[in-house]
Amino acid sequence: MKRGEQLKHNQKVINQVSRLLIKKYRTPSYRTVCHYLNKNSLRSSIGNKWTERSLYRMLQRSGYRGLWGLNKIID
């Protein structure tokens, strides 16, 4: 996957995570979000299952401070 495609894919994942955060009152755990992404067949940009570390690192590379930072931007 080329860099432009990776960025689009990561943005799609961030949109899915933000929808999950809007439904919840509190910020869910990384394990819960990874389970949600894997259950909905959203893989990482290289095709692997999501882990807590890979999700955190992807959000960090995209400019967010993890799930908590993403939640604060949505508010």
SULRACOR-V406119 format. One record per backbone hydrogen bond with DSSP energy under -1.0 kcal/mol. CO is the residue of the C=O (numbers start at 0). NH is the residue of the N-H. Records with the same first field share a line. If there is no record, write none. Layout:
CO: NH  NH
//
This chain:
1: 5
2: 6
3: 7
4: 8
5: 9
6: 10
7: 11
8: 12
9: 13
10: 14
11: 15
12: 16
13: 17
14: 18
15: 19
16: 20
17: 21
18: 22
28: 32
29: 33
30: 34
31: 35
32: 36
33: 37
34: 38
35: 39
36: 41
37: 40
43: 46
47: 43
50: 54
51: 55
52: 56
53: 57
54: 58
55: 59
56: 60
57: 61
58: 63
59: 62
64: 68
65: 69
66: 70
67: 71
68: 72
69: 73
70: 74
//
